[in-house]
Amino acid sequence: MPIFARYFIMLKKILFITIICTTGTTNGQINEVGISMGGSNYIGDIGRENYIYPNNYAIGVICKYNLNPRIALRGTYTYSKISNDDADSKNVARQIRDLHFTNTINELALGIEFNYFEYNLSARDKTHSPYILIEIAAYNFSVVKSEISPGQFEYESKTSYSLPFGLGYKTKIFGKIAGAFEIGVRYTMDDELDYNNHDIQGLNFGNPNNNDWYVFTGINLVYTFGRPSCYTNPL
């Protein structure tokens, strides 16, 4: 199946989950909607080589459908800036090279949360749990299309996909409001987040066999609606 066809199918699934999460609560369907906010960082051929070092902002929206107290489906949209500068690296070779970049990411993701403990806001002893997250995501960013003149480039938009996975800890704040701290790492199928282009001499740098990564670190605040909180009706 062509890559773009797979993207289209995946995006349709994300929209379907979003619609479920934002419509009524008939049949006792349990939903969570909210916002995410925090920082982002890139891991690649330019700048620092830290795995988790938020140096830009990331904001988004999130919705979930709780299948049971241990498993939740979720869809997210995240907007983020990423950037890095060789001047901030501890690698002397990178400091001498002195490259830097800034890019923007728009990401749609669909995934599953697995709670380590049973999570149910209606039960006093089940209002918090660590969890793991597995997703598949489509994201849009800018790449260099061509070099118009020495040092002057033409850019275009590109859509690709990544495989996010992460860890988090969720807890009840008050009433039907819950919060979570989460770290999500994205392994991409591209080496162009930093405008690397192996067809342009001035942009042919780094290891062509290593794809770029990006990381979101932050908090989620969600409102739970349905009856009872975070628990679907028995089949």
N, C-alpha and C positions, 0 to 999 in steps of 0.2 A: 504494500500500500504506500503511495507517495507520502512524503513527510507532511505536506500541507493538508492532505486529507486527514492524516492523524491529528494534526493541530485542530482542524475544524471539528472533528468528533469530540476531542477533549474539551474544547471551548463550549460546545453544546451541553456537555455534561456539567460543566461549571455553572452555566446559566441555569440549568435545570435545578441544581442544588440551591442556587441563589433564590430562585422563585419559591422553592419549598420553604426556605428559611424566612422569607419576607411576607408570606401570605398568612391566612388565618390559622387558628389552632384547632380546626375540626378534627375529630377522631383522636384527640389528645396528642397530636404530634408535638414534640418538644423541640423548641428552637432557641438559638442564641444568636443575637446580632450585636455588633459593636465595632470598635475601632482598635487599630494597632498603631503604635508609635514607638520610635526608638532610633537606632543608628544602623548604618550599613558600612561594610568594608569589602574591598576587592582583594583577591589573592591571585597574583599572576607575575608577569615579567617586568613590571615597573614598580619601584618604590619599596615600601616595607614588605617584609615577608611574614608578618604576624598573621596567625589564623583568625584570631578574634581581636579586632582593634577598630571599633566603630569611629569613623572620622567624617561621616556624612549623615544626613537625616533620612529616615524612612517613615512613611505614613501609609495607612491603608484601612480597609474595611474587611470585616470578617463575619461569616455566618456559619452556624453549625446545626446539624441535626443529630440528636443523641439517639442512637439505636438502642442502647442500654447503658447501665452505669459504668461500663468499661470501655465502650467504643463509641466514637462520634465521627460522623462525616463532616467535612468542612470545606468551604470555598473561600478564597481570599483574593482581594485585589490589593497590590502594593505599588506605590510610587516611591522611587528612591534615586538619589544621586550617588555616584561612586566616583572616586578619584584617588590618585596616588602620585607621589613625586619621588624621583630617585634621590633627591637631596635629603629625604627623611630616612633613607635606607642605611643599615649598618654595613652593607656590602660595598666595599670600596670601588669595585668595578662599576656598580650602578651609580655611585656618586659621581664618578668621572664621566660616565655616559650622560647623566643629567637630563633624562626624559621625564615628562609629566603628562597627565591627561585628566579629563573630566568627561563623564558620560551620564546618561539618564536611563533608568530602567523602569518599564511598566510591566508588571507581572500579574498574570492570572494563574491561580493554582488550585488544584483539587486534591484533597488528601484525607487521611484517616488518623485520628488520635486514639492511642491506646493508653488508657489510664492504668497506672500501677495498682491503685486501690479503687474500690467502688466509689463513684462520685455522684452525689445526689444532694442538691441544696435543701431538700425537704427533710433530710435526716441529719441531726446535729453531729453525728460522729462520721459523716461521709462528705464533708464540705471542702475537702482539700485532697490533692493527689498530685504526685509527679506523673508525667506522661511522656511518651515518645511520639514522634510525628513522622509520617511518610507521605510524600506528595509527588505529583507530577505537575510541571508548570510550563506555560508558554510565556515568553517575555519578549519585549520589543526594546531595541536599543539602536544606536547610531554606529555606522561603520564608514570607513573611507572607501569611496567608489573609484576615484582616480586622482591623479596629481595633475592639476591644471597647469601649474608652473612650479619651479623649484620652491618647495616649502608651502605651496598653496594647494589645498585639497578640496575635492568635491565629496560631499557626504550623502549618504542615503540611509533610510530606515531599514532595519532587518528584524525579522521575527524568528526566534529559535526556541529551543526547549531546554529545560534543566530538570535535574532529579534532586529535589530538596529532601532533607531529613534533619531532624532536630530533637531537642529535649526541652521540656518545660515543667513548670510547677504552677498549678491553678489552685485558687482558694476563694471562698465566699468573702465578700467585703461587707455588704449589708443587704438585707432584703433579697431581691432577685438580681443584684449586681455582683458579678464575680470578676476577678482579675487573674492574670497569669504573667509570669516572666518566662520568656522563650528565647532560645537561640536556634536559628535555622540556617544550615549550610546548604548552598546550592552548587552542585556540580554541573557545569554547562557542557554543551557539545561544541563549543566555539573557543577560538583563541583570539577574538577580535574585540573584546570589551575595552581594551586599551588602544584600539585603532591599529593593532598589528596587521600588516598586509604584506604577505610574502612576495607579491608582484611589484611592490614599490620599494626601491632600494633603501630610502630613508626610513621606512617603516618596517623593515624586515629585521626584527630583533628577537631575542629570547629563544626559548626552546620550542620548536614547532610541534613537538610531540606531547607537550603539556597544555591541556585546556585551562581556561580561566575558571575561577570560582568567585562567588560573592556570598556574603553572609548578612543576615538580618538579626539584630539583637535588640530586644525591647520588651514592652509590656502590651497586653491586650486587656481591654475593658469591655465586658459584654453584659447585655441585659437578657435574662432568661424568661421566656414566656411559654405557657403550656401548663398542664396539670397532671401530676405534680412536677416541680422543677427538675429538669435534667433526667427525666425518666419517661420512656415511652409506655403506652398502654400494653398490657399483655396481649399476645396474639390470640 
